[in-house]
Amino acid sequence: MLTLEEPLQAAPHQVVPATPTVAIVGATGAVGVELLHCLEARNFPLAGLKLLASPRSAGRTLRFRNQELPVEALDEASFEGVNVALFSAGSGVSKRYAAAAVKAGAVVVDNSSAFRMDPDVPLVVPEVNGAAIASHRGIIANPNCVAIIATVPLWPLHQRHRIRRVTAATYQAASGAGAAAMEELRESTAAALRGEAFTPRVLPHPYAFNLFSHNAEVDPESGYNGEELKVIAETRRIMDVPALPIGITCVRVPVLRAHAIALTVEFEAPVTPEEVRATLAGAPGVRLVDDRAANHFPMPSEATGQGDVLAGRIRPDLGDPSGRSVALFVAGDQLLKGAALNAVQIAEQLLRR
């Protein structure tokens, strides 16, 4: 069996046909369900579709294109005849089964953190560095949700004005911690409204009517949590700016889905908010929501269920008298553009190679 320690070499049969057989690994999870919806909504061409999950989910059915498809138990033999494998079942599952999928002839698009910083695995946001897909050796990594949502608007700005520094604060929804965290937010909120005590089981702190530092483990030396360190490293890699200074604070907020980010961007030369607005107005994957008169700016409620990154609150950074810094606020659906949609967009580009 091919192991992760061995170099991944894409075999000739890993050229993805125009109508491929696709497998979804982790099909019953929050992102897996969204992968299914994205394939259907975007009319992705399919010769076949396999739904794979843990043995406890085997036997369930999920609806796709007016059919009930069975969920099969994942094992190393699951990838026979599969051309594209969309993984969304956690890094442990990816590390165990991705090599088997590649050996069977599939191209893996992995939504976990397992391969994101592997120099032999492209880390891709199609609107930013879609050309990197061509360099894959069997696995393509789908980035962290915050890194995706941030780089979609940052990249067109960097191309036109050159970014010198980014400062960010995130407002991250329960969806980033999975379906169980979303349910805990519902249950804890209902309990709080009834005046009842609720003991958290999924997240480390009370979630209803509360916010707290992202629940990733904190590095004792730097004081940054794992989510913050991932966003820094992945944003640099996606944008191919290895030394880009990034300061970030990641916070979990009581919102079901769609992350928001406050960004302050310092450019190499003075830039006006009007220039930033004009650049983002024509950027792929970005939709301006920037109505000062109505105080209407990006909100998770409006980002939810659609694929664009909403951008607004574009204004000068009054803390930088040089005129080089602009503040803005963005929001994107973590389960869609931050996960499933980005993966399906990568798969679509594989068909066009």
N, C-alpha and C positions, 0 to 999 in steps of 0.2 A: 504493500500500500504506500502511495506517495505521502510523505510526511511534510509538515510545515518547515522542517529544517532543510528539505531538499528544494532547489530552485524550481519555481513554477515556470514551465515552458508551454506556451500555448501550442497545441497540436493543430495540424492543418484542418481537422474537422471541427475546430473551435471557431471557424468563420461562421458567424450567425446567419442563418438563412432569412430571407425576407418574411417568411411565415414560420416562426420558430415554435418549438415546444418549450413552455415556460413552467418552472416550478416555483412555488412560494413556500419558503421554509419559515415556520412560525405563522401559518395562515390564520390561526384563530386569535392571535394577539391584536392589540390596538392598531399597530402599524400594518400587520398582515391583512387585516380587514380593509384598511385603506388602500393597500396595494391592489387588492381585488377590485375595489371600486374604481381606482385610477385606470386599470387595464380596460374596464368596461366603458368608463366615461370617455376615454380617449380612443376607443375603437381600435385597441392594439391588435395587430394581426396575429392570430394564433393557429398553429396546427394542433395544439393540445395544451392542457393546463393541469398540473398536478398540485394538489394542496397537501402540504406536509406539516406535521406538528408532532408533539410528544405523544407517547402511547395513550395517555389519559384522554387526549382529544380525538384519537382515532375513532372512526365510526360516525362522527358528527357530519353534518352537511352544511355547506355554505352556498348561497344563491349567486349565480353568475349567468348573465344573459338568459334569464328566464329558465335556468336549469338548476337543479340541486346537485352540487358536486360533492363527492365524498372526501373526507379528510383522512389521509393515510398516515400511519406511524413512520416517522423519519428513521431511516437507517442508511448504511453506506451503499446499499444497492438501489436507493431511491432515484438515482440520477441517470439511469439507463435511458437513452433516447432524449434527454433534456438538453436544450441548446442554451437556455438562459436560466440561471437559478437566482432568485431574489431572496436573500437571506435577511430575516428580521426576527431572530430568536435569541439574541444575546451573544456576547463575545465567546462564551464557552462553547456554544453550539457551532459557531462559525469556525473556531479553531479546530474543532473535532471533525467537521464534515465538509468544509470548503474544499480541502485538498481532494477529497473523494469525488466531489462534483467536477472539479477541474480534470481529474484523471479520467472521468467518464465522458469528457468532451464538452462540458458546459462552461460558459462564462459566468462567473459569480459576480453579482452586484451585492455587496455586503453592507448592511445598515448598522452594524455594530462597530465598536472601537477596535476590534481585533487587528485590523491591518492598516489603520489610518496613517500611521507614521512609518510604515514600512517603505523604504525608498524604492522598492521594486513594484509597489502597488500604487497606481494613480489615485489621487484623492480629488474627486471631481464635483464641481458645480457647473452644469452645462453652459449657463450664461457667462461664466467666468473663464473656465479653462477646459472647455469641452474637447479641444484638440488632444488633451492628454489621454483620452480614451484609447487612442490608437496605439499607445505604448504598453497596453496591458499585457500581462503574461498569464491570463486566466482569471484574475481577480481585480475588480475595481471597487474602491472603497467609497461609500456614501458618507459625507462628513457629519460632524456634530450639528445638531439642529440650529444652534445659535450661530455657528460659523457660517452655515448656509444662508440664514436669514440676514446676517450682517454683510456678507460679501456680495450678495446680489446688488445692493445699492452702492457699496464701497468701491467695487471694481470699476464701474463706468466713471466714477469721480476720480479714481486714481489714474485711469487712462488719460483723462483730459487735464487734470490739474496736479497730479503727483502728491500723494499723501505722505506727510512726515510723521504723524503720530495719531493714534486713535485712543480715546477714552470712552469706556462703555459701562452702562449699568443695565442689567437685564431684569425683566419682570416675567418669570418663567412659569408657565401653566402646569397644571397637574398632568396633562397629557405627556409631558416630557419624562415622567416617571412611570408611564404605562397605565393600562386599564385599571389596575388595582388602586392606584393613587387617585384616579378620577373618581372611582366609586367611593373611596375614603372621603374625598372632599364632599361628595353628595351626602353621604351618611352623617358626617360630622356637622355639616351645615344644618341638616334637618334636626339633629339632636340639639344643637345650640339654640335653634328657634323654638324647640319645645322646652328649653331650659334644663335639658338632661346632660349629664356628664358623658364624655366620649373618650375612650382610650385609643390613641393612635396605634395602628398595627403595621402600616406600610411606611409612613414617614416618621421622622424622629420627634416631631413637635406637633401641637394642635394646629390644624389647618384652617378650620372655619374662622373667618373674620380675623385672620392672622397672616403674617408673612415672616419668612426667616431665611437666613443664609442657605444657599443651595445645599442639599443634603449629601453631596459628594464629600468624600473624606478630605480633611484639611491637612495640607502638608505642614508639618510642625516647623520646618525651617523657614519657608517663605511666607507662611500664613495664608497662602492661596489654596482654595479648594480645587479638587480634581477637575470640576467643570470649567473653572476659570483657566486653569493651565491648558486644558484641551482646546478651548476656544483660541487662546493665544497661539499655540503651536499650529493648529489647523488653519487658522486664518492666514498666517504667514506662508504656509505651504500652498494653500489654494491660490493665493495671489502671487506666489513666487517672489516674496519680499522677505527673506529669512531674518533680517534684523529689524523689521518694522516694530517700533515701540508701541506696545498695546497695554493699557491699564484697564482692568475690568473687575466689576463686582457682580456676581450672579446671585439672584434672589428668587426664591420660590414664592409665588403669590397665589391667592385663592381664586384662580380662574381655571375653568375646565380645560380649554385648549386654545392655542395660539399664543406665542411668545411675543413680547414687546421689548425693544431695546432703545435706551437713550444713548445717542452717539454724539460725541464732540470730536470733530475731525480737524486736525491741523494740517494745512497744505504747505508746500514749499514756497509758494508765493501768495500774495493777497488774493482772496477769492470772495466774491459777493454772494449773498444768498440767492440772488436772481440767477447767477451763473450755475449754482448748484441745482436750483429748481429746473432750469432749462436742460441741464444734463440728465437729470433723473426722469424728466418728462418723456424722453425718447429712449430710455434704457429698457432692454428686454427683461421681463419679469418684475418690473416695478410699476406701481400705480400711485400717482400723487393723490394724497388726501390732505389738503393744506389750505383750509378755509379759515383765515383769521377772523373774518367778520362773524362767522357763525361759531367760532371756537370749536371747529370740527377738524379733528386730526386722527391719525391711525388709532384704532381700538381693536382689542382682541375679538370683540363681538362681530366686527365687520371683516376682520381677517379670516375668521373661522369659515371653513367650507369652500374656500376658493384658493387659487394657486399663486396669486401675486404677492409680492412683498409691498405692503402699504408704506408710503413715506410721506412725512409732513413735519410740521413745526420747524420748518427751515428758517433759521434766524442767525444773526451774527453772535459769536461768543463774546459777550461783553467783558469777559475776563482776559481777553487777548487784544490789547490795543493795536497790535500790528496789522489786524485785519486778515490774518492767515487762517483763522479758525471759524468754523461754522457748526452750529448745533442742529440736530434733527432727531426725529423720533420715528421708529419703524415698527411694524408688526407683521407677523407672518404665521400661518397655520403650521404648527410644529409637526402635526401628523401628515400634512400634505407636502408643501414645499420643504419643510424641515426634515422630511423623511421619505414617505412613499412616493410622492410626485417626483422628487428629485431622482429617485432610483428608477422610476419608469421612464423619465426623460433620458437617463443614461442608456437604458435598454433600447429606446427608440433610436438613439444615435448609433448603437451597435448595428441596427438593421440597415443603416445608410452607408456603412463602411464599404 
